[in-house]
Amino acid sequence: MSTTTTTGGSTFTPTHPSERGASPLRQVTALVRRNLSHIKRQPEMLTDVTIQPVMFVLLFAYVFGGSITVPGVDYKEWLLPGIMAQTMTFSAFIVAIGLNTDIGKGIVDRFRSLPIGRSSVVVARSISSVIHSMIGIVVMSLTGLFIGWGVNDGILRGLAGYALLVLFGFAMIWIGILVGSALRSVEAVQGVMFTTVFPITFLSNAFARTEPMPDWLRFLAEWNPISALVQALRELWGNDGGFPAPVDAALPLQHPVLTTIIWSVGLSALLAPLAVRAFVRRTTD
């Protein structure tokens, strides 16, 4: 209940803090700026989306690539979509660690004392993570051009591939929010994410063809959402050498673009409510 105070003939009516706060857009913008300012002050935070992906590209292209053959296409060109998909998948790492750190250090509790909506913290962290990952995509694109990769099917299909990357990264972010909110320490977050997300990126067609795999392993790899994304990128960017997925490949690889959209939307719809609920539970006294 508000009270009214009369001072010098004028009437002043205090309002609830939420009524005095900035609009949700301004709240999110301010928090995104705050998250990104950490990168400016601590450039080493970019190592996971700059140095690490470039190392993967060079290792697989020039060290392991000599023993991996893909008929009809240069392996270096075939590899880049897989590395990019892996980097975007790792956006779950970024948001999970960043959010868990903010909660553990009491930053979110300080935000709650301000006229800031709790949802703004989650949305801002999500946007920051996408921007963070896209920096890595830009770095890898430049690295790819240096080693012979390129978008071969026109600018529109090229942009469509990058749009799919962002859409898939948005779905991965909800995994990060869920894990970062549910677990109690950064060490626990790193352990869980490393032992789950990291192997899943290799159980796909990102680095090697699925056809030579044992039947049961091939089934898992071809139904892996990451495989659909990688196949979609190769087809959109013309990095498949003109050879689409084999006729006996699983359905997701036969229609990779549509499958990637379905996976991204479906995972977001499933995980977003769980992630928000976990965040609210964790940040409620």
N, C-alpha and C positions, 0 to 999 in steps of 0.2 A: 504494500500500500504506500502510495506516495504522499508526501506532505507538501504544503504550500507555505512559503515564507514571503512576507511583505517587507520590502526594504526601500525606503525613500519613495514610497508611493507606487513602486513597481512590484509586480508579482513574479516570483520565480518558482517553477515547479520542477524539481529534480525528476529525472527519468531513469528507467532501468538501464544498466550498462549496455545491454544488447541493443537498446534503442539509440544509444549514442554512437555505436560502433560504425565502422566503415561498411560499405557494401560488400557482399561476398566476393565479388570480382576483385576489389581492392585488397581485401584480406589475402586472397590467394596470390595475387601479384606480389604483395609485400613479402609473403612467406617464401615464394619461389625465388625472389631476389635474395632473400636471406640465405636460402639453401645454396644457391649458386655462388654467393660471395665466398663461401668456404673454399670453393675450387680456386678462386683467385688468390686467396690467402694461403692455401695449401695445394699447390699444383700437383703434388704427389698423389692426390686423390684420383687423378686421371690415369694412373698407370694401368688400372684394370681395363680401361677401354682404349688405351693407346699402345703402350709397350707390350702388354700381354697378347692382344690380338695380332700385332705385327710379328711377334715371336712365333705364334702359331702358324701364321702364313708362311714365314720363311722356313720354319722347321718342316712343315708338311710339303711345301713346294719344292724344297731343295734337298732335304735330308730323307724324309720318308717317301716323298713323291716318286723317287726313282724306282721303288718297288711296288707302286700302285699304278695300275694302268686302267684307263677308261677308253674303250674303243671309240675312235672317231673324234676325239676332242682332247685338247691340251689339258693336262691335269691341273695346272695352275689356274686356268680359267674356270674349270669345273669346280675347283676348291673354294673360290672366294665366296659364293653364296652360302656355303656351309659355315664358313668362319663368321660371316655377318649374322647368320641366324643364331649361331652360338652366342655371339656378343649380345644380341638383343635378348636372348633368353637369360643371360646373366644380369639383366636389369632387375630381376627378382632379388639377386644378391644385394644390389646397391640400395634398393628401397628398404629391404629388411634390416640391414645393418644400420642405415641412417636413422630409420624410425626407432629401432630398439635403443640406439644411442641417445636419441632425444628423450625417450621415455625414461631410460635409466638415469640420466643426468638431471632429471626434473625439468627439462625445458618445456615439455608439454604441460606440466603443472603450472609453470609460469604463464604460458599462453592462456590457460584457463582463468587466470586472474584478470585477464584483459577481455575487452569486448570482442572476442574472436570466436567464431563458430568452430566447434570441434571438427566438423567435416572439412573446414578449410585447411586444417593441418594435413589431413590425409590427401586431399586433392593436390595441394601444393607439393607434397612429397612425391606424388605420382608424376606430376608434370616435370619436376626437377630430374627425376630418374630417367624419363624419356629423353630429355635434353642431354643428360649425361651420356646416355647410350648412343645417341645420334652423333655426338662428337666422335665416338669410336668408329661409327659407320663412315663418317667423312674421312677419318684417318685411314681406314682400311680401303676405302675407294681409291684414295690417292696412292696407297701402297700397291693396290691391284693394278692400277694403270702403269705403275713403274715396272711390274713384272710381266705385263702382257695381258692383263684382264681388261675387259671393256663391255659396255652395253651395246649389243649388236643388233637389236631389233627396234630401234627408234626411241625417241625421248619419251613418248607417252607411255610405252610399255616399261621403260626404265623407271619413270616416276611411279607407275603402278606397283612395281616391285618394292620401291622404298616405302610406299604407303602401306603395303602388306607388312613390312617389317615393323612399322610404328604400331599398327593395329595389333599384331602379335605381342609386341612389347607391352602394350597396355594390359593385355590379359596376364602376362607374366608378373606385372606389378602387383596384382591382387594377391598372388602367391606370396610375394615379399611382404605385403602389409599384414597378411594373415600370420605368417611365421614371425615377423618382427614384433607383432603385438602379443602373440601367444607365449613366446619363449622369454625367459627372464634375464638372459645375458647375451652379450655380443658373441661370446665364445660358443654358446649353445646354438645361436643362429648360424654362425659359420660352419659348425659341425654338421648340423642338419642339412643346410643348403648344399654344402660340398658333397655330402654322401648321397644326395638325391638328384639335384639338378645337374651336377657335373657329369655323372655317368649317363644320364638320359641323353645328353647332347652327343655322346659317342655311340649310343645305341640308336643310330639313325643312319641316313644316307649322306650325312654332312661331309664325311671324310673318305668313305669307301662305298662301293656299290653294295646293294643288298642282295643281288642275285646269287653270289657265291655262298651266302650264309646258310647255315642249317635251317630247315623249314621252320622250326619253332622260333628261332632267333630272327629270321627274316620276317615272320608274321609280326612280331613285336616291333621291329624296326620300321616296317612300312606303315603300321598304324600309329606310330609315334607322331604327335602333332608337328614336331620339328622337321620330320621327313617331308611332310606335305608342304611346309613353308619353303624348305630348301628346293624341292622339286619345282614349286611355283616360281621361285626366283630364277632358277636356271632356264625355265621355259620363257619367262617374260624378258629376261636379259639376253637370251640367245646363247647361253653358256652350256647347253646340252649337246652341242655339235649337230643339231638337227635330228637327234634321236630321242623321241619321247620315252616315257616309261615303258618297259616291256609289257606285252599283252597279258602276261600272267602276274603282273604286279597287283598289289592290293588296290581296292577302289580309291583310297585317298590319293594315291600317286597317279591314278588315271584322270582325276579331276582336282589337281592340287590347289588351284586358286580358290575355287568354291569351298573346298575342304578346309583350307586355312581360315577363310572367313567364318565358316561354321564353328571350327574349333575356337577361334578367338572370341567370338560373340558368346558361345556356349560356356567357355571357361569363365569369362567375365561375369555372366549372369549367375553362374553357380558360386563363384568364389567371392564376389563383391559383398553380398550380404553377410557371409561368414567372416570376411575380413573386417568389415565395419563393426560387426557385433563384438569381435575379439578386441578391437581397438577401444570401443566404448567400455567394455568390461575392464580392460586393463587400466584405463585412465579415469575410472570412476572410483571415488573414495568408498 
